[in-house]
Amino acid sequence: MRHIRPVVQKKGDGWRGGKGFSHEELEKAGLNPMEVKRMKIPVDKRRTTAYEQNILVVKAFVKKKKAEAKPKKKLHPKKKAKK
């Protein structure tokens, strides 16, 4: 399984890997807390910033996960017994 990590701005110049996505980033990506937990997306409760690149990463990850999801099996109607 591929784990995703956010990018966070360092003090001064540059970027580094973060510990998790902020709640605002996940909300802007259209996810609720239950979906985040089910997809095992890391969340950093201390972060308050929302970077557009992280939102795009989450959206792409969710789209890929939904495409990989197994389709549900269709239930066949029970065959009627012959009399």
N, C-alpha and C positions, 0 to 999 in steps of 0.2 A: 504494500500500500504506500502510495506517495503522500508524504506529509507536506503540508504547506506552511510557510512561515511568512509573516509580514515583514515589511521593511520600515524602519523607524529612523528619523533624522537624528544624527548625533549633535552634540553641542558644537557649535562652530560650523564647519563644513563636513559634508559626507553623510553616508547612510550606513546602517548596520542592520543585522537581523534582529527582529523582535521576539518576544516570548509568546505573544498571541495577538489576535486582532481585537480592536476596541469594539464596544457595544454599538457605537454609532456606525462604524464601518459595516458591521453585520446587518444592522437595520437598513442601511442604504443599499445593501446588496439584496434586500428582500427576504431575509431569513428571520425566523423567530427562534427563541431559546431552545425549544424542543428539537428543531431541525438541526441546529448547531451541535447539540449534544449527540444526536443520532449520527451525524456525519463526522463526529470526532474532530471538529475544527477547534484549534486552540484559541482561548479567550484570555486576554489580560485585563483584569478588572481595574487595574490602576491607570490604564491609558485612557486619555480623553480626546486625543487627536483622531482625525479621520483623514487619511491620505487617499486620493483618488486611485493611485496605482494599486493599493491594497484592496479597494472595493472591486476593481477589475479582476484581480487575482481570485478573489472569492467567487465572483460571478462565473468565471471560467471553470473553476474547480467544481462548482455545483452543477453546471451544465454538463461537464464531463461525467460526473457521478451519476446523474440522471440518465445519461445515454448508456452507461455501462450496466445500469440496473436490469436485473432479469425481468422479462415480461411475465406477468401473472398467467398461470395456466387457466385455460378456459375449462369450466366444468361441463361435462357432457350430460345431457339429460338422460335420466335413467331409462333404459329400454323396457318397454312394457312386456310383461310376461304373456306368452301365448296361452290361450285357454283351450 
